[in-house]
Amino acid sequence: MSKKLYIIATPIGNINEISKLAISTLNNCNYFFCEDTRNSKKLFNLLDISIDKKFFYSLNSINERKVIENFDFNKNEYCLLSDAGYPILSDPGFLLINHFITNKWEIQVVNGPCSM
């Protein structure tokens, strides 16, 4: 089975900005690359999504290359989360997305709030 990366837009200050599809994806996925794992876990708490059996990996401008090079992509689905809005506009994630493109793995954008 092919790998899949969900790029999820997160709320920019108002929890009600999050889409139903984003909530469903957060509930169903177990592996998360996060700009800041603490902020992502706060989001899960606000949305009343259990973090049991979910794995959070910090992905930032300092460690992104090393994390991707050393990560064992042995699961099928992953999510990329920024602290607010869409990942990679000014957040880490470019190298992760490029890794998925290079390997011809699927990428799906889960729309939501945007500061533009």
N, C-alpha and C positions, 0 to 999 in steps of 0.2 A: 504494500500500500504506500502511496506517495505521502510525503510530508506536506504540512500546510501551516502557514503562518497567518494569523489574524492580526491586522493592524487596527487597533481599537482606539477611537476617539473618546476621550474621557472628559467629564465636566470641567468647565472653566469657572468655578466659583458657585455654581448652582447645581446641586445634585439632580434636580429634575431635568437637566439638559441631556442626560444619558438616554440612549435609545433602548427600546425593548430588545432589539437584536444584540446590542452590546451586553445587556444584562444576561441574556440567554447564553451568549458565548462565554462570558466570565464564569457562569455557573457550570458549563459543560467542559471547559478546558481545565487542565491541571498544571500546565507548565507556562510560566510567565517571565518574560524578560522585561524588567522595569527600570525606568529612569531612577527611581528611588523606591525600594521595596517597602519602606515604612509608609510612604504616601499611598502606595497601591493597596496595602493591607488596610489602611484607614478607609479607602474607597469601598473595599469589600465589606467592612463593618457597617458603613453608612447604608449600603445596599442590602444588608442582612444576608450576605453570601458567606457561607462557611469556608474557612481557609484550611480546614482539615483535608489532608490528602492533596493539597495544592503546593506547588513548589515555585518559589520566587527567586529569580536570579538578577542581581544588580548588573545593569548595563549602562556604562557611562563613558565619557570621552577618554578617560584614562585607561579603562580596562576592556573596552569593547573588542578590540582586535584579539587580545589574549583569550577572552571568554569564548569567542567564536571558534578560534583555532583549537581550543582544548575541550570544547563541549561535545559530548556524545549525543548526537541527534538520533536517538534510537526510538523515540516516540513519534506518533503521527501528527499531533497538533500542538501548536505553541501560540502564545499571544505576545504582542509587543505593546507595552503601555508607557505613555509619558505621564508626567504629573498632571498635566492639563492640556486638553485639545488633542490634536493629531500628533502622533510620534513622528520624528525625524525632521519636521520643519525647522526646528532649532534645537532638537534633542538628539540623543544617541539613537541609533537604529539603522543608519545608512548601511553599515557593514553587514549587519544581520540580514537586511533585505537583499543586499547584493549577494550574500551567501545563498539565499534561497533561489534567487534568479539564476545564479551560476549553476546550481544543481538541478535546475528545471523543476523545482518544487512549487507547489501552488501558493499563491498569496491572495488573501481576501481582505479588502478594506471594509471595516465596519463603521459606517458613517455616524456622525454625531456633531458635537459643538466644534466650532472653529473660530479663532480670533480674527480671521480676515473679514 
